Amino acid sequence: MSTCNKLLTTCFKSTSCISPPLLSNRCALLASYFVRSFSGPSSSEDDWGAEYESLTAQRNKSIIMNPAGQGQHILPGGFILKRDPKNGGHRKVILEHALGYFWAVKELASTNKKPILSNDAVIPAAEAETFPSLSDVVNLKGERATIPEFFTRNNRSKDASAKCTLVAISYKDFGAQLLPSWIDPFDRAFRQGANNDTDRYEVVRIIINEGRMMKLLSPFITSGTRKNVPESDHANTLLYFGDAEEFRDVLRMHNIYSGYVFLVDGIGRVRWAGSGEGTEDEIISMIGIAKDLTKRFQKQLPQPQNPRIGKRVQCLK
């Protein structure tokens, strides 16, 4: 028996493996590595092509990955494809093992904190995909919700152009600090002062906390977040505790240290995406696209009937 097999056997025979909180770090790391990196024999080009198509079928095809980043190479499940020098086939290697444990931090530097690039134009309706589902989210008022139904809850007309929602997602504090660069201009353009149109334009913040420890600390995290978020935003600030790996993969949010923004239309489809800190050009483009998404509905609204000016009125004597 190999040394690795002996270690795994010893680890899984111990009672510490039954109780995750007591699982030793060495055994946990070893078990995680073998479970995630084992993929059987290397695949041929044809076999791998079919497998890759199957694995990536759920991903949003309209999201643009930054060519300077590593996200374009990441496979569902947190793997990197490596060519086997022995037989020329492919094998899947665990992400951290292939790129190093600090790959995400390095990617922030190489991409200027933008793992995904902003769309230059609105994603056509024929190509737009529904925002991925995420259940058991809770807002800061303690109300439970489901995504993407939460985005369309007030759209009684079920018209795609009736509403536009800016969805801002963060996993870490660093990413959350980047989001106001998108949210604040959106608010000024559509939701403040003379431009206040909260019926058609909405901002939804989603804070995702992954890991067993974060779930155990959820009451404290929720309480702290509630204190740091203005009360007016409590209803639209959603918290999620649990595994979100599939959700992240669909929207290509592989780097959890950045912040991500999406424009969602009135029926829950992703029509634009961006990440990192918004530049002036990106902000202008985002606001223009948001206006375009609601333009048709605005034209359908009934116009006020103004009295005719200059109409002659004949008085009866």
GIMOGI-V537275 format. One line per field, one symbol per residue. ss: DSSP state (a for helix, b for strand, c for the rest). phi: phi as a letter, one per 40 degrees, with the letter a starting at -180 (. if undefined). Layout:
BEGIN
ss = ???
phi = ???
END
This chain:
BEGIN
ss = ccaaaaaaaaaaacaaaccaaaccaaaaaaaaaaaaacccccbcaaaaaaaaaaaccccccccbbcccccaaabbcccbbbbbccccccbbbbbaaaaacccaaaaaaaacccccbbcccccccccccbbcccbbbbbbccccbbbbcaaaacccccccaaacbbbbbbbccaaaaaaaaaaaaaaaaaaccaaacccccbbbbbbbbbccaaaaacaaaaaaaaaaaccaaacccbbbbbcccaaaaaaccccccccbbbbbbbcccbbbbbbbccccaaaaaaaaaaaaaaaaaaaaaccccccccccccccccc
phi = .cccccccccccccccccbdccccccccccccccccccbgccccdcccdcccccccccccccccccccbcdccccdggbbcbccccbgcbacbddcccbgcbcccccdccbfgbcbccccaccddcbcbcdccabgcbcccgccabbcdccbcbcccfccccabbcbbbbbbdccccccdcccccccccbbbgcccaccbbbbbbbbbbbhccccccdccccccccccbddcbccbbbbbbicbccdccdcgcccccbbbbacbccbgbcbaaaagbccdcccdcccccccccbccccccccccccccbgccbcccb
END
